Amino acid sequence: MSGKQLFEMDEKRLVIGAMVTLSLATGVMVLMPYFFVKRITPPKDLKPYTVLEARGREIYVAQGCVYCHSQQPRDAKQAPDAKRGWGRVSVAGDYFYDSPHLLGTMRTGPDLFNIAARQPSKDWHLGHLYQPRAYTPGSIMPAYPFMFEVKKTQDVTKDDEVVNLPPEFAKAGETVVTKADAHALVAYLLALDHTYSPLPAIPVPGDEKNLSGDK
């Protein structure tokens, strides 16, 4: 076989070459990462989602929140996320209970990886969902009034969860109450607190002696 014939392309060589390339790409981009992360365990202080939080996560996905919010603080070399107050760099174990992962890439709004630590108020989150500009002037986040019900104040019952809007946004004689979807979504947002340490403590030489009480 001449050198020219060896390097001539025909259908058989083209198909074989494509399959080899695809196999290599699959091994590098799929199999290797899988074997690296398959033994990942959750950090000690990471808790599974409750039924209500899991339902809120479904609503988060259905409403497209992931298109405007990420959940992955980045290293200081990539972005000043720590200076923004978004928390430490995330690790694989932080997403142990997430399926699918909601890492996100767009940041039209702030990263929500630690939103519960930055804003732990349930009242704030409910009001912010109903009317974002009441809490963040100039916000371009859409409002979600369909997750709430506006009642005449005299019709509000003790079982209703009232949204305490700022006075300038409250209407006389009307009260905004929460529907089930808003309640669940806020429960999910309040579960997004990853301020724990994701790694076990590194022992310092001499600590064993101090912990044992020896002098």
Backbone torsions as a table, in degrees:
resi	resn	phi	psi	omega
1	MET	NA	126.8	-179.3
2	SER	-74.6	160.6	178.1
3	GLY	-60.3	-35.3	179.6
4	LYS	-64.9	-42.5	179.6
5	GLN	-66.9	-35.4	-178.3
6	LEU	-60.6	-38.4	-175.7
7	PHE	-98.6	2.9	175.8
8	GLU	-72.5	138.2	-178.4
9	MET	-88.8	129.9	168.9
10	ASP	-129.5	177.9	-175.0
11	GLU	-60.9	-39.8	-176.7
12	LYS	-64.4	-48.2	179.9
13	ARG	-65.1	-36.7	-179.9
14	LEU	-63.9	-43.7	179.7
15	VAL	-66.8	-44.1	179.7
16	ILE	-62.9	-43.3	178.9
17	GLY	-62.3	-40.7	178.8
18	ALA	-64.8	-41.3	-179.8
19	MET	-66.2	-40.1	177.7
20	VAL	-63.8	-44.2	179.0
21	THR	-62.0	-44.1	178.8
22	LEU	-63.6	-40.1	179.8
23	SER	-64.4	-43.2	178.6
24	LEU	-63.9	-43.7	180.0
25	ALA	-63.2	-40.7	178.8
26	THR	-63.4	-42.0	179.5
27	GLY	-62.8	-43.6	-177.2
28	VAL	-74.7	-40.6	-171.4
29	MET	-95.2	-17.3	-177.4
30	VAL	-118.9	-57.0	-173.5
31	LEU	-69.1	-45.6	-179.2
32	MET	-61.3	-49.3	176.4
33	PRO	-59.3	-36.7	179.9
34	TYR	-61.0	-46.0	-178.3
35	PHE	-69.0	-27.8	178.4
36	PHE	-71.7	-36.5	-172.0
37	VAL	-105.4	-5.2	-174.0
38	LYS	-66.0	-20.8	179.7
39	ARG	-99.9	11.9	178.4
40	ILE	-63.0	136.0	176.4
41	THR	-117.4	154.8	-179.5
42	PRO	-71.8	146.0	172.5
43	PRO	-57.1	152.2	-173.9
44	LYS	-55.5	-37.8	-174.8
45	ASP	-94.9	4.3	176.7
46	LEU	-83.9	126.0	-177.0
47	LYS	-105.7	147.1	174.6
48	PRO	-65.5	157.2	178.1
49	TYR	-70.6	142.2	170.6
50	THR	-73.9	171.6	178.5
51	VAL	-59.2	-42.5	-179.0
52	LEU	-66.7	-43.1	179.5
53	GLU	-65.3	-39.1	178.3
54	ALA	-64.2	-38.1	176.3
55	ARG	-65.7	-40.0	177.5
56	GLY	-63.5	-35.2	177.5
57	ARG	-64.9	-39.2	176.9
58	GLU	-61.8	-39.7	179.0
59	ILE	-68.1	-39.7	176.4
60	TYR	-55.3	-43.5	178.9
61	VAL	-69.1	-46.6	-176.2
62	ALA	-62.5	-33.7	-178.8
63	GLN	-85.7	0.1	175.8
64	GLY	74.2	23.1	-178.3
65	CYS	-60.1	-30.2	-177.9
66	VAL	-66.1	-18.3	179.7
67	TYR	-75.2	-17.9	-179.1
68	CYS	-118.8	-14.1	-176.5
69	HIS	-127.8	133.1	172.7
70	SER	-93.7	168.1	173.2
71	GLN	-137.0	54.6	-179.5
72	GLN	-156.2	84.9	175.0
73	PRO	-55.6	140.1	-173.2
74	ARG	-105.4	163.7	178.6
75	ASP	-64.1	152.3	-178.0
76	ALA	-59.4	-24.1	178.8
77	LYS	-72.9	-20.1	-178.0
78	GLN	-101.0	-36.8	-177.4
79	ALA	-161.9	152.2	-179.6
80	PRO	-83.2	47.8	-174.5
81	ASP	-63.6	-37.3	179.3
82	ALA	-63.3	-39.7	178.6
83	LYS	-68.1	-26.5	177.7
84	ARG	-78.1	-8.0	-179.6
85	GLY	84.1	20.7	-176.2
86	TRP	-89.6	-5.0	173.9
87	GLY	102.4	-178.4	-179.4
88	ARG	-66.8	167.7	175.1
89	VAL	-67.0	134.3	-179.0
90	SER	-75.4	155.3	176.8
91	VAL	-125.1	167.2	-174.6
92	ALA	-57.4	-39.4	-177.5
93	GLY	-63.1	-23.1	179.2
94	ASP	-62.7	-22.3	-175.7
95	TYR	-106.9	20.2	-174.7
96	PHE	-56.7	-39.2	-177.0
97	TYR	-95.2	6.4	-177.4
98	ASP	-95.8	121.4	175.4
99	SER	-149.2	110.8	-1.6
100	PRO	-77.3	165.2	175.5
101	HIS	-69.4	145.0	-179.2
102	LEU	-118.3	51.2	-177.2
103	LEU	-60.6	-43.0	-178.8
104	GLY	70.0	157.8	176.5
105	THR	-128.5	-28.0	-179.6
106	MET	-84.1	146.1	177.7
107	ARG	-131.2	54.7	172.1
108	THR	-63.3	-34.4	172.0
109	GLY	-115.9	175.9	-176.9
110	PRO	-70.0	161.1	174.2
111	ASP	-66.3	140.9	-174.5
112	LEU	-111.2	12.9	-177.8
113	PHE	-55.8	-34.7	-179.1
114	ASN	-127.6	33.5	-176.3
115	ILE	-61.9	-32.1	-179.5
116	ALA	-68.8	-29.2	177.4
117	ALA	-77.1	-38.2	-179.9
118	ARG	-74.2	-36.3	-176.7
119	GLN	-138.6	86.0	-175.0
120	PRO	-84.2	1.6	-175.4
121	SER	-82.3	120.5	176.5
122	LYS	-65.2	-41.1	178.5
123	ASP	-58.6	-41.6	179.9
124	TRP	-61.8	-47.0	-177.9
125	HIS	-63.7	-41.5	178.9
126	LEU	-63.6	-47.4	179.4
127	GLY	-64.2	-37.2	-179.6
128	HIS	-66.4	-36.7	175.6
129	LEU	-66.4	-39.7	-177.6
130	TYR	-70.0	-43.7	-179.4
131	GLN	-151.8	90.6	-176.5
132	PRO	-55.0	-37.1	-175.3
133	ARG	-71.8	-11.2	174.3
134	ALA	-73.5	-18.7	-176.3
135	TYR	-118.2	-27.7	178.5
136	THR	-131.9	90.7	-178.7
137	PRO	-54.0	134.0	179.0
138	GLY	84.0	0.9	-179.9
139	SER	-61.0	141.2	176.6
140	ILE	-100.8	7.1	177.2
141	MET	-66.2	136.6	177.9
142	PRO	-70.6	149.9	175.0
143	ALA	-83.3	157.5	-179.8
144	TYR	-125.9	60.2	-176.7
145	PRO	-64.5	-22.2	179.9
146	PHE	-70.4	-9.6	175.5
147	MET	-89.4	4.4	-176.9
148	PHE	-133.2	169.4	176.5
149	GLU	-131.3	133.4	177.0
150	VAL	-97.0	119.6	-178.3
151	LYS	-115.7	155.8	167.2
152	LYS	-66.5	137.3	-173.2
153	THR	-54.2	-37.6	-178.5
154	GLN	-70.2	-13.2	-179.3
155	ASP	-95.3	-3.5	-179.6
156	VAL	-71.1	133.9	-179.6
157	THR	-105.9	171.2	-179.4
158	LYS	-69.1	-17.7	179.2
159	ASP	-85.5	-10.6	179.8
160	ASP	-77.8	140.5	174.7
161	GLU	-96.8	109.3	-173.3
162	VAL	-83.3	138.3	174.8
163	VAL	-93.2	118.6	-177.4
164	ASN	-89.9	87.5	-179.3
165	LEU	-75.1	154.6	172.2
166	PRO	-57.1	145.2	-175.0
167	PRO	-50.6	-37.6	-176.9
168	GLU	-71.2	-13.3	178.9
169	PHE	-107.7	-5.5	178.9
170	ALA	-87.6	139.6	179.4
171	LYS	-101.9	136.3	-178.5
172	ALA	-60.2	132.6	176.6
173	GLY	82.4	-2.1	179.8
174	GLU	-122.7	145.6	179.0
175	THR	-133.1	133.5	178.4
176	VAL	-91.5	127.4	178.8
177	VAL	-120.8	155.8	-173.9
178	THR	-85.3	139.2	169.4
179	LYS	-94.1	172.2	-173.8
180	ALA	-60.5	-39.6	-177.5
181	ASP	-65.3	-40.6	178.1
182	ALA	-65.5	-40.9	179.0
183	HIS	-60.0	-44.6	-178.8
184	ALA	-69.2	-42.7	-178.9
185	LEU	-62.2	-41.8	178.6
186	VAL	-67.2	-36.4	176.4
187	ALA	-59.8	-40.2	177.8
188	TYR	-65.7	-45.6	179.8
189	LEU	-60.7	-36.2	-179.8
190	LEU	-76.8	-6.1	174.2
191	ALA	-90.6	-8.4	-177.1
192	LEU	-87.2	75.3	178.8
193	ASP	-133.2	105.4	-178.1
194	HIS	-116.3	42.3	-177.7
195	THR	-84.4	-0.5	175.5
196	TYR	-70.9	167.8	174.3
197	SER	-84.1	125.9	-176.8
198	PRO	-79.1	-11.7	-175.6
199	LEU	-120.6	150.1	176.4
200	PRO	-63.8	151.2	-179.4
201	ALA	-62.5	140.9	178.3
202	ILE	-89.2	118.8	-178.8
203	PRO	-64.1	140.3	178.5
204	VAL	-100.4	134.1	179.3
205	PRO	-51.1	129.1	-179.3
206	GLY	100.1	-19.2	-178.7
207	ASP	-64.1	-35.9	-178.4
208	GLU	-60.2	-39.0	179.9
209	LYS	-67.3	-42.3	-178.5
210	ASN	-67.0	-39.7	-179.3
211	LEU	-67.1	-30.9	-178.4
212	SER	-78.1	-12.4	179.9
213	GLY	93.2	-0.5	179.4
214	ASP	-73.7	149.4	178.3
215	LYS	-101.1	NA	NA
